[in-house]
Amino acid sequence: MKQKVYISGFLEQASYGKSAAVELIDKLQSEGYQVTEIKNHKENVWCRDYMPIITVANNLVQFRYAPGYMTDSKKWSERIPDQSDIQNELDIKCKDATDIILDGGVIEILNDQGIISDRVFRENTNTDEITLLTTINQLLGLKDLTVIPQHPKDFTGHVNGLVRFIDRETVLINELNQRRSGRVGILF
């Protein structure tokens, strides 16, 4: 059995996600992955955003999931899952937990390198930028952490739709120009 994959149980319940969830679960299971649906999802399908982040040493760190785009509205704040309930439900043990507000879509990691959106600074105004980045580096075991600006049309500040590591020296960058949507480029 390959490693575990967690998905929000809400994906299968939502009309827009049911067929995708069934297909995804079937495919993952046929490839030998153990798929577990999160029950304490609070109707939030984006579990990458609120789940713990894996460190370089293969430990887990739980950041606080309270991004402004969720907390600024009563409707969306009610969809912030209780992270400790999820950890108990899934029997997940985190090595560290922090009050740093960091949603999992805001950071992309490969080995000991990371790319993070400057959204993290707006979410954590109580800490200066150098201290914040140093703490994130230490918690995750990163050697390099590159900060990129949040895309002006992405209210979440996520990097996972903008950049993706291909390997240690290559990053895939999504071109988000509306006139040429879907094109990609490679940065060396």
Buried (B, 14 or more C-beta within 10 A) or exposed (E): EEEEBBBBBBBBBEEEBEEEBEEBBEEBEEEEBEBEBBEBBBEBBBBBBBBBBEBBEEBBBBBBBBBBBBBEEEEEEEBBBEBEBBBEBBEBEBEBBBEBBBBBBBBBBBEBBBBBBBBBBEBBEEBEEEEBBEBBBEBBBBEEBEBBEBBEEBEBBBBBEBBBBEEEEEBEEBEBEEEEEEEEEEEE
